[in-house]
Amino acid sequence: MKKLTKISIGMIVLTLSLGGCSLLSTSPRGSSNGEGDKFGTGRMSGSNGGSSYSDVDNKIDYINQLIDDHFYFETGDEKEREEYLYKGLVESLDDPYSTYYTAEEYDEMMTTSTGSYEGIGVSIQQDPETKVLTIMRVFQGSGAEEAGVLTNDRIIAVDGRELNGEDVSEVVTWIRGTPGTTVNVRFYRPSTKEELEFTIERRKIDNSTVSYSMKDNKIGYIEVTEFYEATAEQFSMAVDDLQAQGMQGLIIDLRNNPGGYVRTAVDMCDRIITDGIIVYTKDKNDNIIEQYEAVDNQSLDLPIIILVNRNSASASEIFAGCLKDYGKARLVGTTTFGKGIVQQVIPLEDGSAVKLTIAKYFTPNGNDIHKIGIEPDVVVELPEEYQYTSVVPEDQDTQLQKALELLTEQ
């Protein structure tokens, strides 16, 4: 099986759940040589009677000069203006998953995906079409939980700065900060149709992605909130511990999990199945560019149920789709998000990075789930009163209760 550098999937999180199926390339680094596609020769009129430009660089220089000479208001610094040129270039692709990251944004993304970070303690998902930022998870003991932020709240302003389609990675930089300081965040709450503003304390957040426990009847329960670098090891340790306790069945909870690294999802599947294709990707010419297979000969031979919902995306769908195709697990909940494309993150020499959509991924049976999602084997909705809350009481969690019921019957 080929070894990829890093792959990230999904949406973004403040624990920054970086969205997308993204390949994270660390080598070779990209570079810019100043060359670009050429514009046709044209002429622009200015106060000097006109000036011609023959290529991209000249046109940009001329527009910059017009701004410096004539723009009435104060302008941002030159570096900020330059960054927006790069952002605009990638934005012109009209792909909600392709993004240019400034050096600061890229550093924030890498910090979040590898360990602890300083923030308010929420996971955020961005709608690829509307750019709306929705809270997917509120971390226990966080400033957000203490302030009263709930799952499904939508961010509309940060410190008085209204959101206007900014990428989630940029908004994250507004919210993050030194522990002990505060940030004012305004939300729209769909459940009550009201706007709420909270002053939230920033704290150091332990970005653990796996928690587990043993339920009645020796049924193990593992919740996976993101697919980060350490998640596969944490998952394997949880399985080993539960098996040592005599586990007879297992529930894996991927609800509201927006994704993470493909490599992590592959390693977690490999812990459960002994052989076979886990996932494969095809480029725009329908060529298979990567194929991941089980290689470690480990298996988990007991009944498994995976909990999913409409916010289970990307790496979550790779994991759930693989185990469903092999008949290793049944899915309970609601149809998943439907993100079946892969992005490659390419670091650049100045510390910035570009994320580009490069492929689609397919489940072992060849299913293309992009914009379709994966249908659960057993459809179960949560009670309406708990669809907009951060915590659902276990006895009211209809999806979990159905999974427990099915496993107990087995």
C-alpha positions as CSV (number, residue, x, y, z in Angstrom):
1,M,0.0,0.0,0.0
2,K,1.3,3.4,-0.8
3,K,2.2,5.7,2.0
4,L,0.8,9.2,1.6
5,T,2.1,12.2,3.4
6,K,-0.8,13.5,5.4
7,I,-4.4,13.6,4.4
8,S,-7.1,15.7,6.0
9,I,-10.8,15.5,5.4
10,G,-13.9,17.3,6.3
11,M,-14.9,20.8,7.4
12,I,-13.0,22.9,10.0
13,V,-13.0,23.1,13.7
14,L,-12.0,25.4,16.3
15,T,-10.5,22.6,17.5
16,L,-10.4,23.4,13.8
17,S,-11.9,20.4,12.2
18,L,-10.3,20.9,9.0
19,G,-12.6,20.1,6.5
20,G,-12.1,18.1,3.7
21,C,-10.6,15.1,2.5
22,S,-7.3,16.8,2.3
23,L,-3.9,15.5,1.4
24,L,-1.3,17.4,3.4
25,S,1.9,17.6,1.5
26,T,5.0,18.6,3.4
27,S,7.5,18.0,0.5
28,P,8.3,19.2,-2.0
29,R,7.5,22.7,-1.0
30,G,5.7,24.8,-3.6
31,S,7.3,28.0,-4.8
32,S,6.5,31.0,-6.9
33,N,8.7,32.1,-9.7
34,G,6.8,35.3,-10.6
35,E,5.4,33.7,-13.8
36,G,1.7,33.5,-14.5
37,D,-0.9,33.1,-17.1
38,K,-0.9,36.2,-19.4
39,F,-3.7,38.6,-19.8
40,G,-4.2,40.0,-23.3
41,T,-2.7,43.4,-23.8
42,G,-5.0,46.2,-22.9
43,R,-5.2,49.8,-21.8
44,M,-6.5,51.5,-18.7
45,S,-7.1,55.2,-18.4
46,G,-5.8,57.1,-15.4
47,S,-5.0,60.6,-14.5
48,N,-1.9,60.4,-16.6
49,G,-3.9,59.8,-19.8
50,G,-3.6,56.0,-19.8
51,S,-1.1,53.3,-19.2
52,S,-0.6,49.9,-20.9
53,Y,0.0,46.5,-19.3
54,S,1.2,43.4,-21.0
55,D,1.1,40.7,-18.3
56,V,-0.3,39.9,-14.9
57,D,2.6,41.5,-12.9
58,N,2.3,44.8,-14.8
59,K,-1.5,44.9,-14.5
60,I,-1.2,44.3,-10.7
61,D,1.5,47.0,-10.4
62,Y,-0.7,49.5,-12.3
63,I,-3.8,48.8,-10.2
64,N,-1.8,49.1,-7.0
65,Q,-0.5,52.5,-8.3
66,L,-4.1,53.6,-9.0
67,I,-5.0,52.7,-5.5
68,D,-2.1,54.5,-4.0
69,D,-2.7,57.6,-6.1
70,H,-6.5,57.9,-6.0
71,F,-8.2,55.7,-3.4
72,Y,-9.9,58.0,-0.9
73,F,-9.8,55.9,2.3
74,E,-6.9,54.4,4.2
75,T,-5.7,51.0,2.8
76,G,-4.5,48.0,4.6
77,D,-0.8,47.2,4.7
78,E,0.9,45.9,1.5
79,K,1.2,42.4,2.9
80,E,-2.6,42.2,3.5
81,R,-3.3,43.4,0.0
82,E,-0.9,40.8,-1.4
83,E,-2.6,38.0,0.6
84,Y,-6.0,38.9,-0.9
85,L,-4.5,38.5,-4.4
86,Y,-3.7,34.9,-3.6
87,K,-7.0,34.3,-1.9
88,G,-8.8,35.7,-4.9
89,L,-6.9,33.5,-7.3
90,V,-7.9,30.3,-5.5
91,E,-11.4,31.7,-4.9
92,S,-11.8,32.0,-8.7
93,L,-11.8,28.2,-8.9
94,D,-15.4,28.4,-7.5
95,D,-14.7,25.3,-5.3
96,P,-15.7,25.8,-1.7
97,Y,-13.1,23.3,-0.5
98,S,-10.1,24.9,-2.2
99,T,-8.4,27.6,-0.1
100,Y,-5.4,29.8,0.3
101,Y,-4.0,29.9,3.8
102,T,-1.9,32.8,5.1
103,A,1.1,31.7,7.1
104,E,-0.8,32.5,10.3
105,E,-3.9,30.5,9.2
106,Y,-1.8,27.5,8.2
107,D,0.1,27.5,11.5
108,E,-3.3,27.6,13.3
109,M,-4.5,24.7,11.3
110,M,-1.4,22.6,12.0
111,T,-1.5,23.4,15.7
112,T,-5.1,22.4,16.1
113,S,-4.7,19.1,14.3
114,T,-1.7,17.8,16.3
115,G,-2.3,18.7,20.0
116,S,-3.7,21.2,22.5
117,Y,-4.5,24.8,21.6
118,E,-5.7,28.0,23.1
119,G,-9.3,28.9,22.3
120,I,-12.9,28.9,23.4
121,G,-13.4,25.2,23.0
122,V,-15.8,24.5,20.1
123,S,-15.7,22.5,16.9
124,I,-16.9,24.5,13.9
125,Q,-18.3,23.3,10.5
126,Q,-18.6,25.6,7.5
127,D,-21.3,25.1,4.9
128,P,-19.3,25.0,1.6
129,E,-22.0,26.9,-0.3
130,T,-23.4,29.5,2.2
131,K,-20.2,29.9,4.2
132,V,-22.3,29.8,7.4
133,L,-20.2,28.7,10.5
134,T,-22.1,26.3,12.8
135,I,-21.0,24.9,16.2
136,M,-20.8,21.1,15.9
137,R,-19.4,20.4,19.4
138,V,-18.8,22.3,22.7
139,F,-16.0,20.9,24.7
140,Q,-16.5,20.0,28.4
141,G,-14.9,22.5,30.7
142,S,-14.4,25.1,28.0
143,G,-15.1,28.8,28.1
144,A,-17.8,28.2,25.5
145,E,-19.6,25.6,27.6
146,E,-19.5,27.9,30.6
147,A,-20.8,30.9,28.6
148,G,-23.8,28.9,27.3
149,V,-22.9,28.1,23.7
150,L,-24.9,25.2,22.2
151,T,-24.5,22.8,19.4
152,N,-26.0,24.2,16.1
153,D,-25.5,27.9,17.2
154,R,-24.2,29.9,14.2
155,I,-21.4,32.4,14.5
156,I,-22.4,35.8,13.0
157,A,-19.8,38.2,14.5
158,V,-16.6,38.2,16.5
159,D,-15.7,41.2,18.6
160,G,-18.1,43.3,16.6
161,R,-16.7,42.2,13.3
162,E,-19.6,40.8,11.2
163,L,-18.9,37.7,9.2
164,N,-19.1,38.1,5.5
165,G,-18.2,34.8,3.9
166,E,-14.7,34.5,5.4
167,D,-13.1,31.0,5.4
168,V,-13.4,29.3,8.8
169,S,-9.6,29.3,9.1
170,E,-9.6,33.1,9.1
171,V,-12.4,33.3,11.6
172,V,-10.5,30.9,13.9
173,T,-7.6,33.5,14.1
174,W,-10.1,36.1,15.3
175,I,-11.4,33.8,18.1
176,R,-8.1,32.3,19.3
177,G,-5.9,34.1,21.8
178,T,-4.0,34.0,25.0
179,P,-5.6,31.9,27.8
180,G,-7.3,34.1,30.3
181,T,-8.4,36.7,27.8
182,T,-11.9,37.0,26.4
183,V,-13.6,37.4,23.1
184,N,-17.1,38.5,22.3
185,V,-18.9,36.2,19.9
186,R,-22.5,36.8,18.6
187,F,-24.5,33.8,17.5
188,Y,-27.8,33.1,15.9
189,R,-29.7,30.2,17.6
190,P,-32.0,28.4,15.2
191,S,-33.9,26.6,17.9
192,T,-35.2,29.9,19.4
193,K,-34.7,32.2,16.4
194,E,-32.7,34.7,18.4
195,E,-29.4,36.4,18.4
196,L,-27.2,36.0,21.5
197,E,-23.8,37.5,22.4
198,F,-21.4,35.9,24.8
199,T,-18.2,37.1,26.3
200,I,-16.1,33.9,26.3
201,E,-12.9,33.2,28.1
202,R,-10.1,31.6,26.1
203,R,-8.5,28.6,27.8
204,K,-6.0,25.9,26.9
205,I,-8.0,23.1,25.3
206,D,-6.8,19.5,25.4
207,N,-7.6,18.3,21.9
208,S,-8.4,14.7,22.8
209,T,-10.5,13.1,20.1
210,V,-11.4,9.7,21.6
211,S,-13.5,8.9,24.7
212,Y,-14.9,5.5,25.8
213,S,-16.8,3.6,28.4
214,M,-18.4,0.2,29.0
215,K,-22.2,0.2,28.9
216,D,-24.5,-2.5,30.3
217,N,-24.3,-6.0,28.9
218,K,-20.6,-5.6,28.1
219,I,-21.3,-3.2,25.2
220,G,-18.3,-0.9,24.6
221,Y,-18.9,2.7,23.5
222,I,-16.2,4.8,21.8
223,E,-16.9,8.4,20.7
224,V,-14.6,9.8,18.0
225,T,-14.9,13.6,17.5
226,E,-12.2,14.2,14.9
227,F,-9.7,12.2,12.8
228,Y,-6.4,13.7,13.9
229,E,-2.9,12.3,13.9
230,A,-3.1,10.8,17.4
231,T,-6.7,9.5,17.0
232,A,-5.9,6.1,15.5
233,E,-3.6,5.3,18.4
234,Q,-6.2,6.5,20.9
235,F,-8.9,4.4,19.2
236,S,-6.7,1.3,19.3
237,M,-6.0,1.8,23.0
238,A,-9.7,2.2,23.7
239,V,-10.5,-1.0,21.8
240,D,-7.8,-2.9,23.7
241,D,-8.9,-1.7,27.1
242,L,-12.6,-2.5,26.4
243,Q,-11.6,-6.0,25.1
244,A,-9.7,-6.5,28.3
245,Q,-12.9,-5.7,30.2
246,G,-14.7,-8.4,28.3
247,M,-16.5,-6.3,25.6
248,Q,-19.1,-8.3,23.7
249,G,-20.3,-5.6,21.3
250,L,-19.1,-2.1,20.2
251,I,-20.8,1.2,19.4
252,I,-18.6,3.7,17.6
253,D,-20.1,7.2,17.7
254,L,-19.2,9.4,14.7
255,R,-22.1,11.9,15.0
256,N,-21.1,15.5,14.4
257,N,-17.6,14.3,13.4
258,P,-16.6,16.5,10.4
259,G,-13.5,14.5,9.4
260,G,-9.7,14.9,9.7
261,Y,-6.9,12.8,8.2
262,V,-7.7,10.0,5.7
263,R,-4.6,8.2,6.9
264,T,-6.2,8.1,10.4
265,A,-9.5,6.7,9.1
266,V,-7.6,4.1,7.1
267,D,-5.5,3.0,10.2
268,M,-8.7,2.7,12.3
269,C,-10.4,0.5,9.6
270,D,-7.2,-1.6,9.5
271,R,-7.6,-2.3,13.2
272,I,-11.0,-3.9,12.5
273,I,-10.6,-5.7,9.1
274,T,-7.9,-8.1,8.2
275,D,-7.5,-7.5,4.4
276,G,-9.0,-5.8,1.4
277,I,-9.4,-2.3,0.0
278,I,-10.3,0.4,2.6
279,V,-10.8,3.4,0.2
280,Y,-9.4,4.5,-3.1
281,T,-9.2,7.8,-5.0
282,K,-9.5,8.8,-8.6
283,D,-8.3,12.0,-10.4
284,K,-10.3,14.0,-12.9
285,N,-9.2,11.6,-15.7
286,D,-10.7,8.7,-13.8
287,N,-7.3,7.3,-13.0
288,I,-6.8,5.6,-9.6
289,I,-4.2,7.7,-7.8
290,E,-4.2,6.1,-4.4
291,Q,-5.5,2.8,-3.0
292,Y,-5.4,2.0,0.7
293,E,-5.6,-1.6,1.9
294,A,-5.6,-3.4,5.2
295,V,-2.1,-4.6,6.1
296,D,-1.7,-5.2,9.8
297,N,-3.7,-8.5,10.0
298,Q,-5.6,-7.4,13.1
299,S,-9.3,-7.8,13.3
300,L,-12.2,-7.1,15.7
301,D,-14.7,-9.9,15.5
302,L,-17.7,-8.8,17.4
303,P,-21.0,-7.0,16.5
304,I,-20.4,-3.3,15.8
305,I,-22.8,-0.4,15.3
306,I,-21.7,3.0,14.0
307,L,-23.7,6.1,15.0
308,V,-23.9,8.7,12.2
309,N,-25.9,11.8,11.4
310,R,-26.0,14.6,8.8
311,N,-22.8,16.2,10.2
312,S,-20.7,13.0,9.9
313,A,-18.5,13.9,7.0
314,S,-15.4,13.0,5.0
315,A,-13.1,10.7,7.1
316,S,-16.2,9.7,9.1
317,E,-17.8,8.6,5.8
318,I,-14.6,6.7,4.7
319,F,-14.6,4.8,8.0
320,A,-18.3,4.1,8.1
321,G,-18.6,3.3,4.4
322,C,-15.7,0.8,4.5
323,L,-17.1,-1.1,7.5
324,K,-20.6,-1.1,6.0
325,D,-19.4,-2.4,2.7
326,Y,-17.6,-5.3,4.4
327,G,-20.6,-6.1,6.6
328,K,-18.4,-5.4,9.7
329,A,-20.8,-2.8,11.1
330,R,-24.4,-1.6,10.8
331,L,-25.1,2.2,10.7
332,V,-27.7,3.8,12.9
333,G,-28.9,7.4,12.7
334,T,-29.4,9.7,9.7
335,T,-27.8,10.1,6.3
336,T,-24.3,11.4,6.4
337,F,-23.1,14.7,5.0
338,G,-21.8,13.5,1.6
339,K,-18.3,14.8,1.1
340,G,-16.4,12.5,-1.1
341,I,-13.6,14.6,-2.5
342,V,-10.0,14.9,-1.6
343,Q,-8.0,18.1,-1.1
344,Q,-4.2,18.3,-1.1
345,V,-2.6,20.9,1.2
346,I,0.6,22.2,-0.3
347,P,2.9,24.3,2.0
348,L,4.7,27.2,0.3
349,E,8.1,28.6,1.1
350,D,6.9,31.7,2.9
351,G,4.9,29.6,5.4
352,S,1.5,30.0,3.6
353,A,-0.2,27.1,1.9
354,V,-2.7,26.2,-0.8
355,K,-5.4,23.5,-0.5
356,L,-6.8,22.2,-3.8
357,T,-9.4,19.6,-4.6
358,I,-7.5,16.9,-6.5
359,A,-9.6,13.7,-6.5
360,K,-12.8,11.9,-5.5
361,Y,-12.7,8.9,-3.1
362,F,-14.7,5.7,-3.3
363,T,-15.7,3.1,-0.8
364,P,-14.5,-0.5,-1.3
365,N,-17.7,-1.3,-3.3
366,G,-17.0,1.6,-5.6
367,N,-19.7,3.9,-4.1
368,D,-19.3,7.6,-4.9
369,I,-21.0,9.4,-1.9
370,H,-20.2,13.0,-2.8
371,K,-23.3,15.2,-2.3
372,I,-25.2,11.9,-1.6
373,G,-24.0,10.7,1.8
374,I,-24.3,7.2,3.2
375,E,-27.7,5.9,4.2
376,P,-27.9,4.2,7.6
377,D,-29.1,0.6,7.9
378,V,-31.5,1.8,10.6
379,V,-32.9,5.4,10.4
380,V,-33.4,7.0,13.8
381,E,-33.9,10.7,14.5
382,L,-33.2,12.4,17.8
383,P,-36.1,13.9,19.6
384,E,-36.7,17.4,18.3
385,E,-36.0,19.1,21.7
386,Y,-32.5,17.6,21.6
387,Q,-31.5,18.4,18.0
388,Y,-30.1,21.8,19.0
389,T,-28.4,21.0,22.3
390,S,-24.8,20.2,23.2
391,V,-25.6,17.3,25.5
392,V,-28.3,14.7,25.1
393,P,-29.3,12.7,28.2
394,E,-28.4,9.1,27.5
395,D,-32.0,7.9,28.3
396,Q,-33.3,10.5,25.7
397,D,-30.6,9.6,23.0
398,T,-32.9,7.6,20.7
399,Q,-30.0,6.7,18.4
400,L,-27.8,5.4,21.1
401,Q,-30.7,3.5,22.7
402,K,-31.5,1.8,19.4
403,A,-27.8,0.8,19.0
404,L,-27.8,-0.7,22.5
405,E,-31.0,-2.5,21.8
406,L,-29.7,-4.0,18.6
407,L,-26.5,-5.2,20.2
408,T,-28.3,-6.6,23.2
409,E,-30.5,-8.7,20.9
410,Q,-27.4,-10.1,19.3
